Amino acid sequence: MSANVSITRRATFAAAHILCRDDWSDEKNREVFGACTTDHGHNYVIEVTVGGVLDPDTGMVVNLKHVDAVLRREFVDAVDHRHLNRDVEFLRGVIPTAENVAMAAFHRLEPHFKPARLMKVRVVETENNAAEVTAE
């Protein structure tokens, strides 16, 4: 009997951002985004959950070294110690909310775990705020 199993890998990164829309007034941006309308940064945590069937030869869904390498190469290296609005090509034109950062990470990471499947990306922005994107 085979069962689906999932593993989760965690990494951290530090990044700055600003939440605002250029087409809105300063007043409307402050009303919607509050204090986040000025440059500030976070120490983020990203958690990646990959699932699939256990490989009978290794006892693993996917090698954690592979998950870690993909996570760093495809996402963390691009955002760590960067300004998300200005320095990260795949976030250009996107308001870098925790939700949008999680969505961008999911789309960048998703193709790299076959035959296993990316199940979830969770981005923790602060101890009180996290966003999750799950596979459909």
C-alpha positions as CSV (number, residue, x, y, z in Angstrom):
1,M,0.0,0.0,0.0
2,S,1.4,3.4,-0.9
3,A,0.5,6.6,0.9
4,N,1.2,10.3,0.2
5,V,3.7,11.8,2.7
6,S,4.8,15.4,2.9
7,I,7.9,17.1,4.3
8,T,8.5,20.7,5.2
9,R,11.7,22.7,4.9
10,R,12.2,26.1,6.5
11,A,14.6,28.9,5.5
12,T,14.9,32.5,6.5
13,F,15.6,35.8,4.7
14,A,15.8,39.4,5.5
15,A,14.3,42.0,3.1
16,A,12.9,45.5,2.9
17,H,9.8,46.6,1.2
18,I,7.2,49.3,1.0
19,L,3.4,48.8,0.5
20,C,1.8,51.4,-1.7
21,R,0.2,52.0,-5.0
22,D,1.7,54.8,-7.2
23,D,-1.7,55.5,-8.6
24,W,-3.2,56.2,-5.1
25,S,-2.8,59.4,-3.0
26,D,-0.5,59.3,0.0
27,E,-3.7,59.6,2.1
28,K,-5.3,56.5,0.5
29,N,-2.1,54.5,0.8
30,R,-1.8,55.3,4.5
31,E,-5.5,54.4,5.0
32,V,-5.0,51.0,3.3
33,F,-1.4,50.1,4.2
34,G,-0.9,52.0,7.4
35,A,2.7,52.3,8.6
36,C,3.9,50.0,5.9
37,T,3.8,52.9,3.3
38,T,7.4,53.8,4.2
39,D,10.5,51.7,3.7
40,H,10.9,49.0,6.4
41,G,12.1,45.5,6.6
42,H,11.3,42.1,8.1
43,N,13.1,38.9,9.0
44,Y,11.0,36.5,7.0
45,V,10.6,32.7,7.4
46,I,9.6,30.6,4.4
47,E,8.3,27.1,4.8
48,V,8.0,24.8,1.8
49,T,5.9,21.6,2.0
50,V,6.5,18.9,-0.7
51,G,4.5,15.8,-0.9
52,G,4.3,12.5,-2.8
53,V,4.9,8.8,-2.5
54,L,7.8,7.5,-0.5
55,D,10.7,6.2,-2.6
56,P,11.2,2.6,-1.3
57,D,14.9,2.8,-1.9
58,T,15.5,6.0,0.1
59,G,12.5,6.2,2.4
60,M,12.1,9.8,1.3
61,V,9.5,11.8,-0.7
62,V,12.2,14.1,-1.9
63,N,15.8,14.6,-0.6
64,L,15.8,17.6,1.8
65,K,19.2,18.6,0.3
66,H,17.4,19.0,-3.1
67,V,14.5,21.0,-1.5
68,D,17.0,23.2,0.3
69,A,19.1,23.8,-2.9
70,V,16.0,24.7,-4.9
71,L,14.6,26.9,-2.2
72,R,17.9,28.9,-2.0
73,R,18.6,29.0,-5.7
74,E,15.1,29.9,-7.0
75,F,14.0,32.1,-4.2
76,V,16.0,33.0,-1.1
77,D,19.1,34.1,-3.0
78,A,17.0,36.5,-5.0
79,V,15.3,38.1,-2.0
80,D,17.7,37.9,0.9
81,H,19.0,41.4,1.9
82,R,17.2,43.0,-1.0
83,H,14.5,45.6,-1.4
84,L,11.5,43.6,-2.7
85,N,10.0,46.5,-4.6
86,R,13.2,47.6,-6.4
87,D,15.7,44.7,-6.5
88,V,13.7,41.6,-7.2
89,E,12.8,41.1,-10.9
90,F,10.0,38.6,-10.3
91,L,8.3,41.0,-7.9
92,R,8.4,44.1,-10.2
93,G,5.0,45.8,-10.4
94,V,3.7,43.7,-7.6
95,I,2.8,45.1,-4.1
96,P,5.1,42.8,-2.0
97,T,2.5,41.8,0.7
98,A,3.1,38.5,2.5
99,E,0.4,37.1,0.2
100,N,2.1,38.2,-3.0
101,V,5.6,37.1,-1.8
102,A,4.2,33.6,-1.0
103,M,2.5,33.4,-4.4
104,A,5.7,34.4,-6.2
105,A,7.6,31.8,-4.2
106,F,5.1,29.1,-5.0
107,H,5.2,29.8,-8.8
108,R,9.0,29.9,-8.8
109,L,9.5,26.7,-6.8
110,E,6.6,24.6,-8.1
111,P,8.3,23.1,-11.3
112,H,11.4,21.9,-9.4
113,F,10.3,19.0,-7.3
114,K,9.0,16.4,-9.8
115,P,7.9,13.7,-9.3
116,A,7.0,15.0,-5.9
117,R,4.6,17.9,-5.7
118,L,4.9,21.3,-4.1
119,M,1.9,21.3,-1.7
120,K,2.3,24.6,0.2
121,V,4.4,27.7,0.7
122,R,4.1,29.6,3.9
123,V,5.7,33.0,4.4
124,V,5.9,34.4,7.9
125,E,6.4,38.1,7.8
126,T,6.1,38.8,11.5
127,E,5.3,36.8,14.6
128,N,1.7,37.9,14.0
129,N,1.4,37.7,10.2
130,A,1.8,34.8,7.8
131,A,0.5,34.0,4.3
132,E,0.0,30.5,2.8
133,V,-0.4,29.4,-0.8
134,T,-1.6,25.8,-1.3
135,A,-1.7,23.6,-4.4
136,E,-5.1,23.2,-6.0
